Amino acid sequence: MAAARAGVARSDTIAFGDGTNDLEMLAWVGIGVAMGDAPDVVKSVADMVVAPAGEGGIAEGFRLLGLV
């Protein structure tokens, strides 16, 4: 992962995903966030689920994580 190569601790990483191609990334990061319209398998590996991206899910995730 790019974070590891950059020397960023796994626990300091966050990723948002909505597809099965995101499974490895969501499982690897410190906090994995699945979008509300993601398949159940994606939601099952995420630490939290937010609204779909088109419905403000990324902003919701940022707020819930205290990033904004």
N, C-alpha and C positions, 0 to 999 in steps of 0.2 A: 504494500500500500504506500501511497505517496507520503502519508503522514509519518510512517516509520522511517522512510528514507530521509525525511526532513528533520528527524529527531524529535518529533512531537509524540508525546506519550499517548498511548491508546486511550487512556482514561480521559484525555483532554479533547477527544474528537466527537463530533456529532455528524450524523448523515441522515438525509431524508430520501426515501425511496417509495416507488409505487409499482414496481414490476419484479418478476422473478429474477431478472438480471441483477437486481439489487440485493439479493439474499446474502451473498458473501460479505458485501460491504456493511449491511445492517448488523450482521452477526459479529463483525470484527470491531466496529467502533465502540467507544465508550457509551454513547447513547444513540440508539437507532430509532428513527421516527418513521412510521409508515403513514402514507396518505390514506384517507378514509375510503377511497375507491380501489385500494390495492387488493389483490387476491388474499384470501385468508392465510395462505402459507407465508406470505410476506408479513402480514400483521402478527403472525405467531412468533416470528423471530425478533420483532421490534420491541423496544422498551415502552413505546407509547404510540398511540394512533391519534391522528388529528383529522380534521375535515379534508376533503379532496383539495388539491392544489388550486383548482379553478374556483373554489369556494373560500379561499383565504387560509388554507391549511398551513402553508409555510409561515405566514405571519402569526397564526395561532401557536404553532410550535415554538417560534422565537419568543413569543410572550410567555408561554408556559415554562420555558427554560430560562427565563430572566435575561434574555439577550437583548431585548428592547424595552 
